[in-house]
Amino acid sequence: MTPPTPPDFDSENSSSNMAFPHASRAQAATETIANQGGVNAPGWERNTLEKLAMAVIVEQRQARRWRNGIRLGWLVFLSLLVWFGMERGGAPSDTSAPHTAVVKIEGEIASGAEASAEFVVAAMRSAFEDKGAQAVVLLINSPGGSPVQAGIINDEILRLKALHQKPVYAVVEETCASAAYYIAAGADKIFVDKASVVGSIGVLMDGFGFTGLMDKLGVERRLMTAGENKGFMDPFSPQTDKQRVFAQAMLDQIHQQFIAVVKTGRGKRLKETPETFSGLFWTGQQAVDMGLADQLGNLDYVAREVVKAEELLDYTRRDNVAERLVKRFGAAMGESAMRALRTAPAVR
């Protein structure tokens, strides 16, 4: 018995539905030749091959158009999502009524994060520019992060307060430490819960050193640099005394910048002790006693009793669902394009 011939799957159109579109076109081409004189007709072999080749080419073109159509449809769909959600959250457009503007600072303060200077500053600007906003409240729940990002936000708080003549209040929920407190120091008043964690006025630079372990394992680190300190902070190389002194001087300078911001922001309210700027942190009640915070209170209390505008409007900027979908779709399309470029045949 002659074994059955396996199906010939096209590389671009292989599918489990076993439709075999090329076979049907080849059969049609053969029938056409038979009607025109059969296999005995002059040049029938050449005509058959030509028609089979054309059938394959046409089928591939149709499949390619179909794939491109699907991709275009997805692109249009995602574009519509972006169109309806480009404001990244934020307050509604009709905000003329008196209200308390809220800008949330949550999580790590870092470039690219939701608590980045880009997002926080944009939200604060929108809040200050809204004539209905009676005050801006920074609702903080963050363990800290980048001193650069915190410095940008703190500078903008001072600029916007002077420009718009509106008060800024910081309300701490769980944590306001390190870079988060750097930001809060720019507010007119800081409100905390009695159990909040506040402070950590210090700077750190962390890493690991594996030189001892490598010696025990007999592993040699081969690092070549141009510049004697180019391998500075490399975890597999020993740290010299000169490098250690240099790093400490840099940390001390950033620490002094932090201290200056706190002293300027808190002024005479600050009851400085030897531990104030040591990097320790305290409860909210302790922070009030030390002058690091002004009083106990939550967001609703501040809006009702301090701002005198109970309506809260959230101006926080963040990626919305549409933007997240577009980013993922764009990444997937970019990966597909790179894969196609890697596998595409070279043109000679």
Summary of the structure (lengths in Angstrom):
residues: 348
radius of gyration: 33.3
end to end distance: 45.3
largest distance: 108.6
contacts: 968
relative contact order: 0.12
helix: 48%
strand: 14%
